[in-house]
Structure formats: C-alpha cells, structure tokens
Amino acid sequence: MDIYSFAPIAIVLDFAYSLVSSLADVLTPFAGSLSTAAAIVAITLLVRTLLIPVGRSQVRAEFTRRRLAPQLKELQQRYKKKPELLQQKTLELYTAEKASPLAGCLPTLLQAPVISTVYGLFILQAINGHPNALLGQHVFGVQLGTPLVRFLTDGTVWPGVLVYVVLLCIIATVAGLSRRAALRNAPPPAEGLPAGMQNLTGIVSWMPFLTVVFAAIVPLAATLYLTVTTSWTLVERAVLRRRYEKTMAT
C-alpha cells in the first residue's frame, strides 16, 4: 500500500504542495528558476526556527550530564562492588535530572515528518489526485525530483552528479564537525552501566554520517533540505553551547 495515498497523509501532502508552490511563486521575482529550491530552503529555516526551543533543551541536557559527572564518580566508588545497585542508582540519577544519552536524537525525530513530506512531494507523479508540477522544477539544471542514483545509472555526470557532490561534501563536513563537537562536550562514560550504554556516546557520535548516506539516495529536494538543516544544527549547537558556558561561568 502506498502510504501517500492514505487520505489524511494525502491531505497533508496536498497542503505542503500548495505551500511550496505558493512560496515559490512569491520568490520567483527574486530567485527566478531557483524559486522552488529557495522555497524549500525557506521552509527548512522556518522549521528550524520553530525547533529552537528543542535545541535549547538538548544543549541544556548536555550540560546537565556533564554536571552529573562528579556524582556519577561518587556512585561508582560507593557501589563498585555492587554492579547491579550501581546501575540502578546511576539510572535513577539520570532520570531525576531528566538527562538522557538519547536526548540529542529528539530534533531528528521531530523533523522526520518534514523530510518525509519533502520526499513525497518530489517522487509522486500525482498528489491527492492532481498532477505534481513540482517534479519539473530544477536547480542549476537538475530536476529536484531526481536522485543521485539515477545519474549514476544513466551515466549522466554533468551537472547532476556535480550538484550532488557539492551538497554531499557540505553534509559530510558538517557531520565531521558535529561529531567532533559531540565528543568534546560529552561527559565521561559512567562505569557500572551495560557495555552498550557505556559506548552509546561514541556510537551516537557517528549518526550524523548516516545523513550523508540518506542524502545520496533521496531526491535532490530532500538532499537540499538535509544540507540546510544539518548546517543549521551545527551552528545552533555552537551558539547555544557558548551561551551556556558563559552563563555557567558567571
């Protein structure tokens, strides 16, 4: 069953289609043939602006986990001969402080419906019963509904592959910088926890690189969205961390 044909989802998709089309019409005098791509960028920035409170809560949770490091060390010393009790007390401490190693995943989860909608807008020939005119829109001569794999299988390198290479390089660079920042700001792992949880920070730190893989297989419009949103996340986290560091210093 095509999930996009499900009535509630089709209605949401149709609304998103109207939103992108209308915004592209408004931007046409300024962006010309790039108006649809500009509309996607504008919507991405709007979504991320609405998610700023979520970003703040994630950075706050990050600093909370760092603040808990001395208490975790004390628990480790007190219950080092009772690993099960140590695990229980450690989890209780995290729960009481509302700090979770998975906190950084929340913005990604909240954006999942948005990226799914953008994906649907540029793969469907028809939306809620009417033709999808967005499929004909392009950026630098590359249709926004075309995935990288199509260029590779067709042997058409220019300009499709070049546009994708630029965007994927940006996403990969952002992923590397995000991972470095995450490891630098991560609290020391707590002893006594299951091996999987102790290694969770290192595992999660590699998650930004999954975006590179995903961006390589979705339509160009979705890749554009991912490029903008990952770059926003990197800058937003850097700004918020600096503000919290100044707050803690005072």
Rosetta blueprint (number, residue, H / E / L):
1 M L
2 D L
3 I H
4 Y H
5 S H
6 F L
7 A H
8 P H
9 I H
10 A H
11 I H
12 V H
13 L H
14 D H
15 F H
16 A H
17 Y H
18 S H
19 L H
20 V H
21 S H
22 S H
23 L H
24 A H
25 D H
26 V H
27 L H
28 T H
29 P H
30 F H
31 A H
32 G H
33 S H
34 L H
35 S H
36 T H
37 A H
38 A H
39 A H
40 I H
41 V H
42 A H
43 I H
44 T H
45 L H
46 L H
47 V H
48 R H
49 T H
50 L H
51 L L
52 I H
53 P H
54 V H
55 G H
56 R H
57 S H
58 Q H
59 V H
60 R H
61 A H
62 E H
63 F H
64 T H
65 R H
66 R H
67 R H
68 L L
69 A H
70 P H
71 Q H
72 L H
73 K H
74 E H
75 L H
76 Q H
77 Q H
78 R H
79 Y L
80 K L
81 K L
82 K L
83 P H
84 E H
85 L H
86 L H
87 Q H
88 Q H
89 K H
90 T H
91 L H
92 E H
93 L H
94 Y H
95 T H
96 A H
97 E L
98 K L
99 A L
100 S L
101 P L
102 L L
103 A H
104 G H
105 C H
106 L H
107 P H
108 T H
109 L H
110 L H
111 Q H
112 A H
113 P H
114 V H
115 I H
116 S H
117 T H
118 V H
119 Y H
120 G H
121 L H
122 F L
123 I L
124 L L
125 Q L
126 A E
127 I E
128 N L
129 G L
130 H E
131 P E
132 N L
133 A H
134 L H
135 L H
136 G H
137 Q L
138 H E
139 V E
140 F L
141 G L
142 V E
143 Q E
144 L L
145 G L
146 T L
147 P E
148 L H
149 V H
150 R H
151 F H
152 L H
153 T H
154 D H
155 G L
156 T L
157 V L
158 W L
159 P L
160 G H
161 V H
162 L H
163 V H
164 Y H
165 V H
166 V H
167 L H
168 L H
169 C H
170 I H
171 I H
172 A H
173 T H
174 V H
175 A H
176 G H
177 L H
178 S H
179 R H
180 R H
181 A H
182 A H
183 L H
184 R H
185 N H
186 A L
187 P L
188 P L
189 P L
190 A L
191 E L
192 G L
193 L L
194 P L
195 A H
196 G H
197 M H
198 Q H
199 N L
200 L H
201 T H
202 G H
203 I H
204 V H
205 S H
206 W L
207 M L
208 P H
209 F H
210 L H
211 T H
212 V H
213 V H
214 F H
215 A H
216 A L
217 I L
218 V L
219 P E
220 L H
221 A H
222 A H
223 T H
224 L H
225 Y H
226 L H
227 T H
228 V H
229 T H
230 T H
231 S H
232 W H
233 T H
234 L H
235 V H
236 E H
237 R H
238 A H
239 V H
240 L H
241 R H
242 R H
243 R H
244 Y H
245 E H
246 K H
247 T H
248 M H
249 A H
250 T L
